[in-house]
Amino acid sequence: MSNVTAPTVSTRRWAGLVFISIAVALIIVDSTIVNVSVPSIVRDLDITSTQVQWVQESYTLVFAALLLVFGTLADRYGRRRLLITGISVFAAASVLAALASSGNVLIGSRILQGVGGAMVLPTTLSLINATFRGKERGFAFAIWGSTIGGMVAVGPLLGGWLTTYYSWRWAFGINIPLAVIIIVGVLLCVAESKDAGPPRRLDVVGAALSIIASASLVFGLIEGRSYGWWLTNTAHAPVIGTWTWPFALSPIPITGAVTVVSGALFIWWGIRRQRAGKSTLLAFSLFAIPSFRNGNIAAMIVSLGEFGIILSLPLWLQNVLGYNALQTGFVLLALAIGSFFASGVAGAFSQKVTPVTLVQVGIAAEILGVTGLGLAIGSTASWVTIVPFLFVYGIGVGLATAQLTGVVLKDVPVDQSGQGSGTSSTARQIGSALGIAVLGTILFTSVGASLDTRLADQFPGLPESARSQIVDTVVVSAGGAIPGLVEENPEIGNAARDAFSDGTRYSALAAAGFLVFGLLATLRLSGARRPEDVERVLEEETVD
């Protein structure tokens, strides 16, 4: 009987991994599929550049803020149950996004999608951690990580095809049939798992503090260029209904203070509860494990550099080079091909070099690719000069993402896999959110400054008011106004193309700089656990 049952259980387990990977693909694709659709959304819904960032950022921000909460809930109440719930919420939000009639409605739908996505990502990791052992677990993590790396680029291709031949709304509508497939597959092939014993109470205070800290941080980074980093920009002061921000001090320093205070309180509160033997949102004892602690630091920094550049490239390819959404997707497909190629390379060398080495090689390839992109970007560039660097960048994403996940979680106890995966995913998503916020700010600030300087130098007789209006139009439209300017006045339009290329270049080079710091962070990664670390973790788990 056992000879028949074992292969059946094994087959079901691997089939379950397929549906888990599709679930990961769904939420990761949705973080990038919108990128190539942004110009069409701008034209259709008449949204501003700040709203463009929020269409991207609202999803990622809520995603990051809730990962720890849902990772903990998955451990306590059932990982498969929360995965199915998350997919259902995500699908419902996708319907609302597809039917959105304004930028604010679309942003609200993206927020709800972020809630569903936050339920899905940590549960997929913890299900893998609980289902697979030994070498099988490493292989399963590699599939999970390669799926993320590949979907980052497949999303723009799929979004480009749907936007070009149908509508940007189908970039959201396609989630519905995929969600149905995932739910059926997970119910049939994935076994439920959760912590043994009765569920402990959720740390509500810790959850609230973590949400406040992450939300205020990203809000400040995105809105700083509009509201003013220190003093209020009266032309763009915050408005709620009929009330306008009346203070000279911008709200951004205030949100920064909220970030610092809430972050410090979150750590203090969590350690205090842990020492009292109470449940915590974050398993602080896991940070005694070097691979977990150092891996999460590296993952956050690397994600900051990785995903921020995906915001600016589609805007540049369409508004400056004149590609349509589908052509843009094909250009970015080079990234996906490189990522999938990397999974084969990692498999071939997995027995010859350590996972940490593969991570470091991957980040080095990312640095090379992004730096090459920065140097190749220009108003006269073409896909021929861009694709090779995207391919190299994709190889790096595939190697780093797949292997780094395994390094971070390989020493995490199974009964804390939800908290561990939630922490790991949170580190990545905070990095991604910061990347979009920071590099988006660099992009639009640089475009504005470069265009203002170019117009002043090339058109000295142009009134300052007219110059400011042109700059504002290009920046607020996220470059969408450039094709119209080229038709109306080729010289001014070309100055705008050059300026947007400058901003995209600076954004790429800034991403490369962050990746350098990420590479330096991996130098502290270790594949072994020190005896004193093991004893400390076991002692704290006994107390809990």
MODA-V920628 format. One record per run of one state. SS is the DSSP state (H for helix, E for strand, C for the rest). FROM is the first residue (numbers start at 1). LEN is the number of residues. If there is no record, write none. Layout:
BEGIN
ss = (SS:SS)
from = (FROM:FROM)
len = (LEN:LEN)
END
This chain:
BEGIN
ss = (C:H:C:H:C:H:C:H:C:H:C:H:C:H:C:H:C:H:C:E:C:H:C:E:C:E:C:E:C:H:C:H:C:H:C:H:C:H:C:H:C:H:C:H:C:H:C:H:C:H:C)
from = (1:2:33:35:46:49:78:79:99:103:132:134:166:170:174:175:190:204:228:231:232:234:237:239:241:243:245:249:250:251:276:284:289:290:320:325:350:355:377:383:410:414:459:464:477:482:489:490:523:531:544)
len = (1:31:2:11:3:29:1:20:4:29:2:32:4:4:1:15:14:24:3:1:2:3:2:2:2:2:4:1:1:25:8:5:1:30:5:25:5:22:6:27:4:45:5:13:5:7:1:33:8:13:1)
END
